[in-house]
Structure formats: structure tokens, C-alpha cells
Amino acid sequence: MRTALIAPAVVAISALALTACGSSSPTYYVGADRTAVARIEWSPPQHGHAIGTITDDTLTGDAPSGSVDVQTVAVTVTFHGATVTFAGAGLYALAGESLTGELNDGMLRITAPDASGYLESAVLRPATPAAYDSDLANLRQQVRRDDRIAALRQARRKTAAQLATDQQQVSSDESNLAAAASQISGDLAQLGTDLQQATTDMQTLSTDAASGCSNASTVTSDDYTVNNDGSAVGNDAMTLTNDISTTQSDVSQLQSDGQALQKAGGVLRGDPNVAISQAQSAISRAVSQADADIDTMNQYMQQAYKTASSLAGSACAGAS
């Protein structure tokens, strides 16, 4: 970014020789490049002095937030042959320093001190106010064009990044759904294991009950065991219900994210419908099997209670 008043090797775009008090020297100079426009003008000189202005229009900021900073300061112009000295305050190059120029072949060559103490030079050509206005308009148009291009590139990068994020999300959704479906299978297996234990305990209760009243207390204990099995199966059913709910949510999330990816112009790497179909099938099988297992468990508990109550009732009262 340019920090001095006028960048080195500024190129002017038009020229017009103006006269002041019979002098052949122009009184209006313009230089322009892709980052700045400079204008220097002064009134007809009197006794080697004149009043003028220096305008510095500089590109500031980076695209897509670029702008043109326009600064104009008044200067006192002093002539010593071909040498022109500008004194004033406000622009950086005039902060405690004089700006020196040389008139040669109709051109104005400027030498200005910069922040490091080095000198920067620029060549301005005689021009018109219309030429300056045109140069400034071109600079602003260039800024707008650069801003649009930068904004478009940012948008493209943002879109590409978003598509990558969306694609990653869909892949994550598929993994989550597969894990949830696998969890359902594990829950169903655990329910089956606990039901098998209940079956074994029911067989024990039936064997103990065959001894009649003398074994009533043992059957009552067996009934408690079967009830505990029922609690285990109930907990399994609750866990399965929660995991089914999670899986259903994962199905909805995958469908939503897949649609969002396609709407944004992305391409699905696989077919989410396959994972969705497998998960829904797993849910359907789990619900059917769990309902059957729960019915069986309820029957076990009813039968165990009935058997234990029978032995503990009046029919065995007083039996030794």
C-alpha cells in the first residue's frame, strides 16, 4: 500500500498546456496509476509565489473492502527558475517538510520525503479538471471492480467450504445412523438374553412348585426372581425405546442434511436411502420382536405370581 503522497512513476493520462501571467508553464497537473490519483494546481504567480492545492486520492483497505481516500490541502507555491517548492500542512508529505518539484519539458517532477527518510519521485503531466475527474472515476471504478472480484472469490471459497462441511455432515449422519441401528440390535439381543434367564427361572419355579405345599417358601422366592427378571426386561425395553427414538431422529437428520447438500449444489457420495432403509428395517424388526418378548415376560410374571399365591394360600395352610 502506498504511504507517501504520490507513488513513484505516476503516469498521467492527458495533457493541456495552460498559461499564467504570460508564462508557458501549466498550472494544473495530474498523475494516476492503479492505486492513486494526484492533482497539483496553482493560481497565476505573483512575484515568484502562488497559492495552490495538492489533492491526493489513495486506494485504502483491501478488497473486498477497498475505498478511495481523498485529501486536499492548500499550499504556498514558490518558484526559483525551474524549481517549484510547495509548503503546507495536512498531507503526510508536507508534515514538517517541503515538497519540491522541477518543471522540465512541460512535466512536473515531484520529490517528496517518505517515512524512512528516502525520497520518492513522481512525474505529473499538464492536464485539465476533466482529466482529473476521469482519472478519479477510473480509480473508483477499479476499486469497485476489485471489490466485486474479491467478493466473488470469497463467496466461491465460502460456498466450497460450506459444501465440504455439508458433505462431511452427511457422512457423519450416515455413521451416526449406522451406529444407532447397531445399538438397536444390541438392545434387542440383551432383551433376549434377559428373557432367556426368565425362561430358566420359570422352569425352576415349575420344578419347585411340583413338590407342593412343602416347597411354598422356595416358590415364593422363585416368584421374586421372576419378577426381577421382569424388571430387567422392562429396563431393556426402555433402553430399546430410547435408542429407537434416537435412530428415528438420526434418520430425519440425514434426510434433512442430504436435501440441504443437494440444494446447495453438492453431490451425495453415496445413497443415504440405503442407510435409512436399513435403519427403518432394524426398527421394525426390533419393535416386533420386543413386543413378543415383553408379552412372554408378562405371561411368566402372571404365571409365577399365580403359582406362588396358590401354594401360599389356604390350600396349604397348616401343612407341615
PASE-997386 format. One record per residue (C-alpha): residue in one letter; x, y, z. Coordinates in steps of 0.5 Angstrom, whole numbers, plus 500, padded with zeros to 3 digits. Layout:
! PASE-997386
AXYZ...
***
This chain:
! PASE-997386
M500500500R503507498T504511504A507517501L504523498I505521491A507514488P514513484A513514477V506516477V503516470A499522467I493520462S492527459A496534458L494541457A499547457L496553461T499559462A499564468C501571467G504570460S508564463S508558459S508554465P502550466T498551473Y494544473Y498537474V495530474G498524475A495517476D496509477R492503479T493506487A493513487V491520483A495526485R493533483I497539484E495546482W496554483S494561481P498565477P504567481Q506574483H513576485G515569485H510566489A503563488I497560492G495553490T493546493I495539493T490533492D492526494D487521492T489514495L487507495T486504502G484498505D484491502A479488497P473487498S473493503G477498499S476505498V479512496D481517501V481524498Q485529501T486536499V491541503A492548501V500550499T504556498V508555492T515559491F519559484H526559483G527558476A525551474T525549481V518549485T517549492F511547496A510549503G503547507A501542512G496536513L498531508Y504527510A509529505L508536508A508535515G514539517E517538510S517542504L515539497T520540491G518540484E522541478L519544471N522541465D519540458G512541461M513536466L513537474R517532477I516532485T521529490A518528497P521525503D518519506A517516513S524513512G528519510Y528517503L526521497E520518493S519522486A513522481V512525474L506529473R504532466P499538465A492536465T485539466P480538471A476534467A482529466Y483529474D475528475S476522469D482519473L479519480A473516477N477511474L481509480R474509484Q471504478Q478500479V476499487R469497486R471492480D477489485D472489491R467485487I472480484A475479491A468479494L466473489R472469490Q471470498A464467496R466462492R471460497K466460502T461456498A466451497A468451504Q460450506L459444501A465441504T462442511D455439509Q458433506Q462432512Q456433516V452428511S458423512S457424520D450423520E451416516S456414521N451416527L445412524A449406523A452406530A445408532A442402528S447397531Q445400538I438397537S441390535G445390542D439392546L435387543A440382544Q440384551L433384552G433377549T438375554D434377560L428374557Q432367557Q434368564A427369566T425363562T430359566D428362573M421360571Q423353570T426353576L420355579S415350576T420345579D420347586A412348585A412341583S414339591G407342593C406346600S412344603N416348598A412354598S417359601T422357596V417358590T415365593S423366593D423364585D417369584Y421374587T427372582V422372576N420379578N427381578D428378571G421382569S425389572A431387568V427386561G423393563N429396563D432393557A425395553M426403556T433403553L431400547T425405546N430411547D435408542I429407537S428415538T435417537T435413531Q429416528S432423530D438421526V434419520S431425520Q438429521L441425515Q435427510S435434512D442435511G442431505Q437435502A441441504L447439501Q444438494K440444495A447448495G449444489G453439493V453432490L452426495R458421495G453415497D446414497P443416504N437412503V440405504A443407511I436410512S432404510Q437399514A435403520Q428403519S428396518A432395524I427399528S421395525R424388527A426391534V419393535S416387533Q421382537A421387543D413387543A413379543D419378548I415383553D409379552T412373554M415376560N409379562Q406372562Y412369566M410374571Q403373572Q404365572A410366577Y405370582K399365581T403359583A407362589S400365591S397358590L402355595A402361600G394360600S389357605A390350601C397350604A395353611G397348617A401344612S407341615
***
